[in-house]
Amino acid sequence: MFDSLAEKLQATLAEVRQHGALSEQDVDAAMREIRLALLEADVNFKVVRQFTSDLKERCLGAEVIGRLNPGQQVVKIVAEELTALMGGSAAGLSFSGRPPTVILMAGLQGSGKTTATAKLARYLREEHSSSVALAACDVYRPAAVEQLVKVGAQAGAEVYEKGTDSDPVEIATWALQRATQDGKDVLIVDTSGRLHVDDELMAELVRIRAAVKPHDILLVVDAMTGQDAVNVAERFAEAVQFDGVVMTKLDGDARGGAALSVKAITGKPILFASTGEKLEQFERFHPDRMAQRILGMGDVMSLIEKAERQFDEDDAVALERKLRRNEFGLDDFLEQLKVVRKMGPLTSLLGMIPGFGGQQLQNMKVDERELDRIQAIILSMTPEERRRPELIKGSRRLRIAQGSGTSVQHVNKLVKQFGQMRKVMRQVGRGNMPDIGALMRGAR
C-alpha cells in the first residue's frame, strides 16, 4: 500500500535527519524531493503545490530552523500535513434516529461498487450489530443483481431485488418500504454505474436520491486509477452532492494519488477503504494512521483493533493456561496461525509495525506460501503427534513430508523451531527469563 510513495518520502526524511541543523537551502532541497515524490505518486499537481507550500512555511518556522537534530520535528510536521491533506480525523456515517438509515452507493462500472456494498453491509452488521438490507438497483450491468444476491448472502444481509425489468427508482422505493416493514436498521442501495460519467447516470442518481432521501451518499472509487478517480469524484461532486468516499483496491495502490488528492479536490472525506478481495478486508479510513504508515511509523492502533476482532477472550484465557502448564501443542499453534491469517496478509500486518515499511518490508521477502506449508505439515500429523511433537522421528517425518507434499527438511525445521518456542514458553511460564543466546545457538 503506497509502497513507492512511502519509500521516497522515508528516504527524503532520512536525509533530513542526517543534518545537525537545517538551513533554508536544506528545506528547499527536501521540498523538491517531496514534490517529486508526490507528483510521481499521481497526486493532483494543485494539491502538491499547496501541500509543499504549507509544509515549507511550517519548516521554515522557528520550531525547526537553527535547531539541533531537527529530524523529529520535520517528520512530525510532515505527518501532520499528510493527515490534514487526507481529511484530518476519521469521518463516519450519519445514522438516522428513525430506522432504517438509507445509504446510497454510487460509482462507475469497474470501481468495485457492488462488492463494496456487501463489504459495508458486513461491516455494519459486525461492528454496529445492525440488521442490513440491500436494494439491487443496478439493472443494466449483466449479472449485477445475481452478484449482489451472492455477496449479500455472504455478508449476512437480506437482498431486495426485482430482477432487471423494473425501473431502478421503483425498486429503490419498494425496497425502502420493505426495509421499514421488516424493521431493518440500514438499507444500502446499490445503483447502476457506467463506463464513464454521463448525464443519464447522473439523472438516474438524482431520481433515486429524491425517492429514498438517503442519509448518506457514498461514492465508490478505484484507488488504482489515480487521478482518473479524483476526476470522477469531482464530476460526481458537481452533479450529486455525495457525503464521502469508499476507496477500493487500496491494497494494490503503490502510488497513493487518489487517496491523497480526493479530499482536497472534492472537500469530501474518505470514509472507508477496501484493502483486499475478502469481505472482511474493509475498514474505516483513518487519515492519521495512514500518514504514519506512509512515513514508516507503523499503525499500531489498527493492528490492535484487528487482533481484538479475531481473538476471543475465553480462548485467550484457555491459551494462557496451556502456556503456563506447558500443554501448548501443534494443534494450538495451528489455531493461532489461522487467527493471525484472518487478520489479513502478513505483509499488511508487518506494515503496521513501526520500522517495518518501504524497503525494509521488501527486503524481508515475506512469503505467504510458507504459512501454507506449515499448515499442511501440521495437518499431516496424527493427533498424538501434534500433542507430543517429540514423537516425530525417522519414518514419521518421512510420512508427514509425503502427506503434506513437502520435504523431510521442512518437517525437521518446523519440529525444531516449535521445540525452541516451547522451551521459551516453559521458562517464561516459570517466571524465568530465557537464555536467548543459548536458544540462538541451538537454532542454528
Buried (B, 14 or more C-beta within 10 A) or exposed (E): BBBBBBBBBBEBBEBBEEBEEBEEEBBEBBBEBBBEBBBEBBBBEEBBEEBBEBBBEBBBEEBBBEEEEBBEBBBBBBBBBBBBBBBEEBBEBEBBEEBBBBBBBBBBBEBBBBBBBBBBBBBBBBEBEBBBBBBBBBBBBEEBBEBBBBBBEEBBBBBBBBEBEBBBBEBBBBBBEBBBEEEBBBBBBBBBBBEEBEEEBBEBBEBBBEBBEBBBBBBBBBBBBBBBBBBBBBBBBEBBEBBBBBBBBBBEBEBBBBBBBBBBBBEBBBBBBBBBEEBBBBBBBBBBBBBBBBBBBBBEEBBEBBEEEBBEEEBEEEBEEBBBEEEBBBEBBBEEBEBBBEBBBBBBBBBBBEEBBBEBBEEEEBEEEEBEBBBBBBEBBEEEBBBEBEEBEEEBBEBBBEBBEBBBEBBBBBBEEBEBEBBBBBBEBEEEEBEEEEBEEEEE
